[in-house]
Each structure stands twice: as C-alpha cells, then as structure tokens.
Amino acid sequence: MNLEALLGLLQGQNLGKLAEQIGGTDGQTKNAIMAALPALLGALNKNSNTPEGAQTLNNALEQHDGSVLNNVAGYLQNPDLKDGAGILNHLFGGNTQNVANAVSQSSGLDTQGSLKMLETLAPLVLGALGQQKKENNLDAQGISNLTSNLAANFAGEGGIMSMITNLLDANKDGNVMDDLTGMIGKLFGGNK
C-alpha cells in the first residue's frame, strides 16, 4: 500500500460521495484531502516513533484491519464519525479543532466540513495501515517503519510531508500542533 493507492480510493464517485458528506465541492474536498492526509500521517508517524507509541498503534490496527477498504463507497455513505473522532483525539488531543481550522483555511471548506473530513479519513488511513499489518505480518517496529516510509513516500510526491515534518515543533515548545496548524494553511495557499 502506498499513498497513491489511498488517494486513488478517493477519486471519481467516491470523491463526490465524500464531498456530499462534508458539504463541499469536489475541488474543496480534494484540497481538504491534500491538507488532511499530511496532518494525519505526520501525527501517526510522530506517535509511532516511540516504542510505546508504535505498540499502541499496533494494538489499534488489530481493530482496523483494512476491511473498510473493501467497500469505500459504502463507508463514505455512512462513515463511522465516532471512530474517526476517537482516532483524532488520540492523534491530536485537544488540538483537533486547530487541525480542522487549518484544513478549512487551506481547502475553502467550513470548519465543520473539515472536521467531518478528518473524522471520515482517519478510519480509512488506519484501515490502510491495518491492511498492511495483516498482509505483511508487521509487529510494532514494522508499523513504525511503515509510517516512516509513508511519510517519506508522501514527501517524495511533492515535499509536503517533509515540509510539515521539518516544521513540526518549529518553536521547540513540545507542542507540534501549534506549529502544524499555522503552517498547513500557508503550505496550501489558503484559498478561501
């Protein structure tokens, strides 16, 4: 699984269904995906870079085995927003709203639509990771390597992930979300 495969799941009819769910246009939805994925992958990568974080993610992937990817269209008609909110809370904590605001600024979606986008995408991203865990029999270290590879793969597709990674905790205050929130909007030009 690579990032192109995940992005491929959200094109055509699926993109239209997702746009309907979040109340945006196809263009706004694409922009929101391109803002939300680096934020999600960056947080997953950062969390899995410690042995404890990698084990926690490994355990979470037992429940997110990739089966959601068998019927993305069906999932997008009735996304599990509660699961998505739980994932976001684990990844971003009290900064989830700030991330949604940044996605909103970069995509033109309203904040509510951006939050719903994040809540919808989070289980799909974990499902993609879970599918890889299952197919490749990955342990916690393998999951950590996978998130690092995905982050590097995304950086290779245009440098977005590497820019975000370099900006994570730019002010070295121990809180990456304040830095990430401000920068996502700048990276994507904020087309309101």
N, C-alpha and C positions, 0 to 999 in steps of 0.2 A: 504494500500500500504506500502510495506517495501522495503528496499534496494535490497533484493534478487529478488523481482518482477521486479524492474527496471533493474538489471543486467541480469535477465532472458530474457528480451526483446532484449538483445544484444549478443545473442549466436547463434550458428548454421549459418543459411543462413544470418541472419541479421548481424552477425559479419563479414561474408565475404563481404557483401554489404558495410558495414562501412569501412572495410579495403580497398576496391576498391576506395571508395570516397576519402580517405585520403592518398592513395598511400603507404600503409604499408602492412606488413604480418599480419596474424591472431594473431600471438604472440605479435607483436609490438602493435597491436590495443588493445588487452586485457590489456597489461601493461599500455597503454595510458589511457584506461578507468579507471583502478585502480588508476591512478595518478590524472586524471581529476575530477572524482566524489568527492573525499575528498576536493579538492580545491573549487569546485562549492558549495558543501554542507556547507563547512566551511564559505564561504563568505555569502551564504544565511542565515545561522544561525546567523552570526555576525550582518548582516544588519537587521535582524528581531528581534533582542534583544532590540531594542528601540521601543517605541510606534509609532514613525513616520516611522521607517523602516518597522515595521510589517504592518502598514497601506498601505505603498507604495507597498509592496509585495502583500498584499491582493488585492489591485486595479489591479496590473499586472495580477493576476491569474484570473480576470474576462475575459481576452483575451486568457489565456492559460488554457482552461477548461478540458484538458485531451483528447480531440478528436484526437490529434496527435497520441495517443497510440492505436487508433482503427486500424491503418494501418502503423505500424512502418516500414515494408518493403517498402511500397510506399514512406514514408517520407525519408528513407535513400537513395532512388534512386534520390531524388530531395530535399535535405534538405534546409530549409529556413535559409541560412547563414547570411542574412541581419538581421533577427530577432535575431539569435544567437549572432551576433556581438553587437547588441544593448543591449542584456542581459549582455554580458560580460563587456561592457563598464560601465553599471550600477553597476555591482558587483565589478569589479576590477579597473575601471577607467583607468588611464594611465599605469597601471601595467599589463594589459592583455598580452602584449608581454613577460613580465617576467614570467608569469604563463605558457605561451606556451613554453618558453625555458625550464622551469622546467619539464614539461610533456615530452618534447623532450629528455631531459637528462635521464629521468627515463624509457623511453619506447624504445628508439632507433629510433623513427620517426624523420624526419627532422622537423624543427620549423614550416614550412608552414603546414605540415600534422598535427602537434599538435594543431596549431591554428584552423584548419578546424575541428578537433575532438572536441575541446571546443565549437566552434560555432554550431556544429551539436548536441552535447549533451545538451547544455543549454536549448533549447526549449523542449526537452524530459523531463528534470528534472522539469522544470516549469509546463509542462503538467501533470506530475505525481502528483505534489503538487496541481495543479488546479483540478485534478480529485478528490483528497481527500477533497478539499474545498467544491466541489459541492456535493459529496456523503455524507459528514458529516455536511454540512451546517456550515462551520467554519467561524468565524469572524477573525479580525486581531490577537487577542490574541490566538485563536485556531491555526492560521497559525504559530505564533511564537512557540507555544508548539509543533506543528508538526515538524518544522525544528529542534528544540532541540531534539525531540525524534529520528528523522532520524540520527542526528549526533551521539546520544548515541547508536543507533542501529548499526551504522557503526563501532563505537569504539568496540562494543561487538563482531564484526566479525573478530577482529584481532588487535585492538588497533590503527589502522592507524589514525582514526579520532581523538582519544584522544591525540595522539602524536602531530598531527598537531595543535589541539586546544591549547594544552599546549605551543606550540612553537609560536603561533600567537603573534606577537608583543613581542617577547622574549627580545628585547633590549629596550622596552618601549618607542619607539620614536613616537608612534601614527600611524605608518605605518606598517600594518601587512604583506603586500605583500613582502617587502624585506626579512623578516624572512621566510615567507612561501615558497618563490621561492628557497631560498637556501636549505631548508630542504626537499622539495619534492624529489629532486634528491637523497639526502642522504638516505631518507627512503626507496626508491625503488632500491637502489644499482647502479643506473646509468649504465645500460648495453648498451653500445654504439656499 
